Amino acid sequence: MRRPPPSWRRSIRPIYPGTFRTVVIGLVLWAVSLLGFRLPFVVPLWVKLLGEVVVVWFLWRGWKAARRAPSNHLRLFSAQELFATAFLWQAVILLFRTAPL
C-alpha cells in the first residue's frame, strides 16, 4: 500500500465546531426571515446600512485570513469564524423592520 503524498493532510480543511454552531444559528434566522417574520421594533435605515458595512468588514477580514490560511491553521479557524459571523449578522439584518419613508 502506498503512502499518501505529504500534502494530503494539509489539504483537508476541517469545519470547526464553534463555526458550525454560528452557521446553523444564521441559517435558522435566515429561514425565519424568509418566512416573513420581523423583529417587533422599527430600526432606522442608517442602522441597517451600518450593519451592512460591518458585514462587509467581516467578509474582508475573513478573506484576508483565508488567503493566509494554508500556512497557519489558526488563520483557517479565524477565517471560518469571520465568514460565519458575517452570515449571522446578515441574517439578523434581514430580520430588522425598516421605518416607512
C-alpha positions in Angstrom: 0.0 0.0 0.0 1.4 3.4 -1.0 1.6 6.3 1.3 -0.5 9.4 0.5 1.6 12.4 -0.6 2.9 14.8 2.1 0.4 17.5 1.2 -2.6 15.2 1.7 -3.0 16.1 5.4 -2.7 19.8 4.7 -5.3 19.6 2.0 -8.0 18.5 4.5 -9.7 21.6 6.0 -11.9 20.8 9.0 -15.0 22.8 9.9 -14.5 23.9 13.5 -17.4 23.2 15.9 -17.8 26.8 17.0 -18.1 27.9 13.4 -20.7 25.3 12.7 -22.9 26.4 15.5 -22.7 30.0 14.3 -23.6 29.0 10.7 -26.6 26.9 12.0 -27.9 29.8 14.0 -27.5 32.0 10.9 -29.4 29.5 8.8 -32.2 29.4 11.2 -32.5 33.2 11.4 -32.3 33.4 7.6 -35.1 30.8 7.2 -37.2 32.7 9.7 -36.7 35.9 7.8 -37.7 34.2 4.5 -40.9 33.0 6.2 -41.7 36.7 6.7 -41.1 37.2 10.4 -39.6 40.5 11.5 -38.5 41.9 14.9 -41.3 43.9 16.6 -39.5 47.2 16.7 -38.6 49.6 13.9 -34.9 50.1 13.0 -33.8 53.3 11.2 -32.3 52.8 7.7 -28.9 54.1 8.9 -28.6 51.3 11.4 -29.2 48.7 8.7 -26.6 50.4 6.5 -24.1 50.4 9.4 -24.9 46.7 9.8 -24.1 46.1 6.1 -20.8 47.9 6.5 -20.0 45.6 9.4 -20.9 42.5 7.3 -18.5 43.7 4.5 -15.8 44.4 7.1 -16.2 40.8 8.5 -16.0 39.4 4.9 -12.9 41.4 4.1 -11.1 40.3 7.3 -12.2 36.7 6.6 -10.9 36.9 3.0 -7.5 38.2 4.3 -7.3 35.4 6.9 -8.4 32.7 4.3 -5.6 33.8 1.9 -3.0 33.3 4.6 -4.7 30.1 6.0 -2.6 27.5 4.1 0.4 28.4 6.2 -1.4 28.6 9.5 -4.4 26.5 10.7 -5.3 29.1 13.3 -5.9 31.6 10.5 -8.2 29.0 8.9 -10.3 28.9 12.1 -10.3 32.7 12.2 -11.4 32.9 8.5 -14.2 30.4 9.1 -15.4 32.2 12.2 -15.3 35.6 10.4 -17.4 34.2 7.5 -19.9 32.6 9.8 -20.2 35.8 11.8 -20.8 37.8 8.7 -23.5 35.4 7.7 -25.1 35.6 11.1 -25.0 39.4 11.0 -26.6 39.4 7.6 -29.4 37.1 8.9 -30.1 39.5 11.8 -30.2 42.5 9.5 -32.8 40.7 7.4 -35.0 40.4 10.5 -35.0 44.2 11.1 -38.1 46.1 10.2 -37.4 49.3 8.4 -39.3 52.5 9.1 -41.6 53.6 6.2 -40.3 56.6 4.3 
